[in-house]
Amino acid sequence: MSLPYRRLVVKIGSNVLTRADGLPDLARMTHLVEQIVALKAQARQVIVVSSGAVAAGRSLISLPNPADAVRSRQLLAAVGQVKLLSTYADLLAHHGLLCAQVLVTKEDFRDRQHYLNMRNCFQELLQQQVIPIVNENDVISVTELMFTDNDELASLIAAQLDADALIILTNVDGIFTGDPRQPGAELIREIAPADTGFEQFITAQRLQFGRGGMLTKCHMAHKVARLGISVHIANGTAPDILPRVLAETVPHTWFRPSKTASGRKKWLAHAQAAAKATVRVNAGARAALTAPGRATSLLPVGVLSIEGQFQKGDIVQLADEAGQPLGLGMAEYGAEKARERLGRQHERPLVHYDYLFLHPEILS
């Protein structure tokens, strides 16, 4: 019996889509598209987050060596993205399906209205049976504008669209208790939302192609699972990997989901870079906010200080007296009013519970 996921985000890594020489692997891409088509035939919605633009660019143009790394990446991505998408489009067209290109940057997730506009676009594409092919806009995403990698982007998309599951395809079977190339390393089959300590087994070394590694995959997977989305990390080079993951017949790592968070909280969970200021709270407020089973807003009486400026609707970071980050929230009014009400009782919440996200490790 197959897992009953209706909406899936499938992230396909560079190490899955490239051959040993770093050029695109058309045979594997064809096989993955066939699997996606089969999922669509089961009335599932599929959003694809695909790496591979730079690799596709390398197959079309040769660059002098040495060359400027940032400009080279921009050039290869700009040229390669056309080929990557046209390949997806041609492969899907053989099955009577359309795809759409969605290129994004971190900026698209920082503003709530941009975030909602993008979500509405995805919803319409899915309603019209179009398969979104998502990638970072590497042409303009440099330095601070870049996602950590496409694992982070896939996590954001999964949270944004309230996906039932995120499947991250890489070139190993999942999370191991050590370097999977070394004898004795064992596959971790299941990780619960409250599990900790497993990161000690994971190497920070990135994979051969692409920007990310297993450590960032693990961080993102754990975060998304705690938002109520099931996450599977599996070997995308294995045959029929998608149906086998859903049928639970292939060894891989499953991050079990916790209870579902609201859409607003899913947005806030990934809004660290958008924080305009820091609000420090006292010990009483920290205890109230983190008390299990309670829905508590942040009141001015619990605020010690405000560092920085913000307006109504801006994202602020919450920290305790020692400066330890507690979470993120959306301000109900600006910094000027907040400072006037500092420490006062019987005032409107500075951050309402519905717009408050606390870091899971604080609640553990």
N, C-alpha and C positions, 0 to 999 in steps of 0.2 A: 504493500500500500504506500502511495506517495504522500510526502508531507503536504498538507493542505494550504500551501502558500498561494495567494492569488496575485500579489504584486511583488515582483522580484527586481532587485538591482543586481546586475552581474558586472563585476569589475574584472576586466581582462588585462593582466599586466604585460609589460614589455617582454619579459622573459618567456611568456607564453606565445606571443605573436612573432617572435624573431627566431631565426635559425642561429646556429653556433657562430656564424660569421657576422651576425648583427643585422642582417637583411631580413625583410618580411618573410614569414612562413605562410604562403598562400594555402597550402594543403590544410594546415591546422586551422587557419581562419575559416576556410570553407566548412570544415567539420564542426566548428563552434557555431557557425551560422545555422547549420542544419539542426543542431540541438536547440537553438533559440526558436527556430521555426516550429519544432515539435512542441516546445513549451507553449507557444502561441496557439497551437492547435488544441491544447488542453484548456483553452480559455483563460490562460494566465497573461498578465501584463508584465512586459519585460522592458527594463531600462538598462541600456548597456553603457558602462563607463569604460572607454577603451583608450589604453595607451597605444603607442606605435607610430605616432606621426613623425617623430624624429627618425626612427628606423626606416620608415617609408621614404623620407627625404633623402637618406643616405643612398637609397637605391636609384635615385634620380640625378643626383648632383654630387660631384667630388669637390672637396674644399682643400685649399692649401694647408700644409702642416708646417709650422704651427699656425693656428688661426685664433682669433678672439673667441673665447668659449661662449660668452653670452650671445654675441652676434651670430655665431655659427649655429647655436641652438635655435635662435629665432628664424634664421634662414631655412634650416632643415625642417622645422615645424611648419613654417608657412607653405613650403613646397609640398611637404609630406602629408599635411592634413588633407589636401585636395585628393591625393591618391588614396589615402586611408579611407576617407568617406566614400569615394567613388567605388572602391573595392567592396565595401559593405553594401552600397546601393545596388551594384551589379549582382552580388550573391543573393541578396534578398529578393531582387526583381525576378529571379528564376523561380521563386516560390510565390510570386504575386503579392509581395509585401513592399511597403515603402519605409524608408528611414528618414530621419531628420537630423541635421547637425545642430548641436547645442554646445557652443564654446563659452566658457565662463572663467571669471577670475574671482579672487577672494572678495573683491569689492562688491560683487553681486550678492554676497551673503551678509554684508555688514549692515545694509540699510533694510529695514523691515518692509518697506514698500517694494523695493527691488526684489526682495526675497519672495514676496507674495506674487508679484508679476511673473517671475520665473516659474513659480509653482503652478500658476494658472495656465501658462504655456504648456508645461508638461501634462497637465490634466487634459487639455484639449487634444494634444497629440495622442495620448493614450485612448481617449474616447473615440478618435477617428482611426484607431488601429494602426497608427504609425509608431515605429520603433525609434525612440530617441537614442542617438549615439552621442554621448557626452565626452568632452575632453577639456582639459585646461587650455585656455588661450595662451599658448607658449610664446606667441608673437609679441604680446605686450606684458605677459606675466614674468617679471624679473625681480630678483632680490625679495623685498618685503611683500610684494604682491603675489608671490608664488605660494601655492599649497605645499605642504610638506611633500606630498606626492599624490597620485591619483587614488590612493587608499583613503586619504583625508577627503578628497572630493567625493568619492563614492559614499563615504559615511554621511557627508552633508546631504547628498541627494536622497539617500535612504531615509534620513530623518525628516527631510523636507516633505517627502511624498508619502509619509506614513507607510513605508514598505513593510511587508510581512517578513521579508528576509533580505539579507545582503550576502551574496556569494562572491568571495574574493578568490580569483583563480591566479595561482602562482605556479612555480615550477618544482615545488616540493609538496608533500602530502599534508602539511599543516604545521602545527607548533610541536617541536620536539624538546625533550629534556636535555638538550645539548645540540651540538653541530650535527645535523642529520647525515653528514658525510662520514662521521666517525662511528666506529662500532660501539654499541652500548646505548646509543641515543634512542629513546623510545617516543613514539607519537603520543601526544596528549589528546585523547579522543573527545573530552568534554571539559568545559570550563564554566563554572556557575558564576552568576553576577557578583556574589560575595567573595569569590576566590581571590586570594592574593598570594604573592610570592612566586608565581610561575614565571614572572619576567626575568628572574635570576638565571633561568636556563637559556635565555634567548640571546643570540649574538647580535651586536649592533651593526655588524658588517652588512653593507647593502648588497643586493644581488648584482649579477653581471651587467645587465642592462636596466635602465630606469633609475629613478632617483631614490626610491625607498628601499626598505629592507624589512625583515620579519618583525623587528622591534616596533616600527611604526604601525605595521599591520595589527600587531597585538594590542597596542594602545588604542587604536581606532575601533577595533572589533569589541574590546571590552567596554568602551564608552557607549557604542551604539547598542550593545546588548542591554546595558543598564537603562537605556531609553525605551526598552520594550521591543526591540527588533532582533530577530534571530540572525546570527552571523555564522557562516561556514567558510573556513579557509581550506581550499582543496587544490589538487594538482591539475591544472588546466591542460597539461600535456598528455594526460591519460585519456584513453578513448571513452566517449560517451559520459564524460564526467558530470555534466549537469543532471541528466536523468538519474544517474547513480547516486549523486548526493541527495537528491530528493527522495529516492527510494531507500536511502540509508544502507546501501550495499557496497560502499567504497570507504576505506579508511581515510578519515580527515578529522579536522578539529572543529568542534561545534561550540560556539559561545552561546550558552543558554540565555534567553531573554528574561528580564524582570518584568514587572507590571508596566503597562504602556503609559508613557508620559504624554502630556498635552502637546499640541502642535507648537504652542508658544514656548514651552519649556525645551522642546527639541531644537528650536531655533537658538534659544539662549545658550544651550549646552555648547554650541560651537561659535559663540560670539565674543570670545576672549579678546580678539584683536580689535573689536569695535568699542571696547570700554573707554569712556571719556574721562573717568575720574575714579578715585577710590574712596569708599565710605567705610570708615572704621567703626566697629560696634563694640559695646562693652560685653563683659562676661555673661550678664543676664540675657542680653539679646542673643548672643551666640547659643546659649543653652536653650532658649525658647525656639530659635530657628531650627536647631538640629534635633529637637526632641522627637523621638519616634512616634509616628501615628498622629502627629498634629500638623494642621495647616496654619502656619503663622506668617503674618506679614511683618515687614520691618517698620517699626514705629520710630518717630524722632526721639522718643525718650531713651531708646537704646543706642543712639548714635553718639560716638565720642568726637569724631572729627570728619571733615570732608577735605580731601586733597584733590584739587583741580576744579574745573568748571564743567557744568553740564546743563542741558535744557530738558524740559519735559519730554519724555519719550526716548531720551538717550539711554544707552547701556552704561551701567556703573558696576565696578567690581566691589564686592563686599570682602572685608578682611577683619580679623579679630584684633585685639589689643596688641598682640605680638607681631602683627603684619601678615599672618598666615592667611592666604586666600580662602574664602569660604564658598564663594559662588558669584553669580552674576544676576543682575536684575534690571528692569526697566523703570526709570524714575517717573514718579507720578507728578513731580513738579521740579523746577529748576534748583540749581545750587544755592542761589541767593535766598530763596524761601526756606530751603532746607537748613541753611545756617541760622536763619532767624528762629527756627523751631527746635534747634539743637537741644536735646535733653529734656524737652517739654512733654508733659503728659497730655492726653486727650486731644491729640492732633491726628490729622489724616496720615495714613501710612506713606512713607517715602517710597517703598517698594511693596506693591500688593503681592500676595502669595501667588496669584495667577501668572504673574510676570517675574517670578523668582525661581532661579535654578541653583541648587546647591551641589557642589562637587560630591560625587558618590563616596569618595574616600572619607569625607568629613562625616558622612552619615553611617559609615561602617562601624 
